[in-house]
């Protein structure tokens, strides 16, 4: 009998378990990616919030920390994107996949494919999944409304089967997953595996300081909201003091927050203000964002850095999946993935009448 947790995901990416550790900005560090990959998952490095020089150093460090292949997340509008793409391709012997939300065209996707790097975009709608497959992507991650950060309104249990019926490539389920029960359920739907962010954030190897981890541990599902006030697009966040202030502010403050965000992005990224504006205008080309929303969208990871990585839970934002409201422990990545494998196998065996 074939192994029920050996799937197209494990075959394509070379990982032992059909579990992806997602590329959370400022959190998916080389240490976390190595820990998740060494424990059997496939980890993605958070390249979308790095300068090219920082990503080069992170990839070099990661190559030393794990013998396994890993993924890199980026978006094509970030400063230095062309250099980042070149860097990823130059490391194609170890970079097995890239992830992104929007941006790459068929030519760029073809370049990755020619280098043996799989493109695994994250989508939140059927039409976006179909578009990504048409552009040449060979696997799709589908994030339902339970997911953290930017999220949609359709629950994973509805969106996942819709996308499975619409595309012919392997589909990875994200949004609401944290354990072996969820993996077994996703496989039962027909998914090739699951992707988890918040669950990996709440591990011992996560770079999140204890002060911030305590806020995550304390938060219940009632403390987690979806807001459109950050950049006009729904985002799922813990209701921190900073988030409460944003929720209470009016529309006229959007431009002020966008200007402040642009200055902070300039300081941290080293890019000029014209470069940042050009990147923001590129994001508005999709017709979904106004210019201030695009600037705020680009700056949101830095606000998350303040709350999650720097431990300033009063003034920073704390993105989370809804599943964070039921997590109450901080296992190591090895402990987490051991329990996921054990529980998934037990659930699948029960389905098959072996218990």
Secondary structure, DSSP 8 states (H G I E B T S, - for coil): ---TT--HHHHHH--SSSEEE---TTTS-HHHHHHHHHTTSEEEE-GGGS-HHHHHHHHHHHHHH-SS-EEEE--TTSTTHHHHHHHHHHTTTTEEEEE-SS---HHHHHHHHHTT-EEEEEESSHHHHHHHHHTT-SEEEEE-TTSSEE--SS-HHHHHHHHHHH-SSEEEEESS--SHHHHHHHHHHT-SEEEESHHHHTBTTS---HHHHHHHHH--GGGEEEESTTTSS-EEEE--HHHHHHHHS-TTHHHHHHHHHHHHHHHHH---HHHHHHHHHHHHTTSS--HHHHHHHHHHHHHHIIIIIS--TTTS--B--GGGGG----B-HHHHHHHHHHHHHHHHHHHTT--
